[in-house]
Amino acid sequence: MRVFIALAIAASLAGCTTYDRARASDFEPLPDGKFRFQADKLYPYTEQDLIGWLETSLKENSYCPAGYEITDKKEVVRAETMFGDATSLIFYGQCK
């Protein structure tokens, strides 16, 4: 029974990741094999999760099949709220 519950929780979290990525990120191809990827910092996702979202976007768009490198990263404040700043990470990168 515990295994079933653990699997159900894992499956529900995987579904949230897909929904959150689609809702809270934006992939923009740029000229010369460069790109810009912006992702809202949402709890409980880590920066590594956001890089995973970036890699999913690259695959979905058939961009950078030989790999990529992140050339710059910026954190921007989108809004100030009573719970703290709502921030996004912007990754700039280039295909290899």
Summary of the structure (lengths in Angstrom):
residues: 96
radius of gyration: 15.5
end to end distance: 47.0
largest distance: 52.8
contacts: 230
relative contact order: 0.20
helix: 42%
strand: 41%
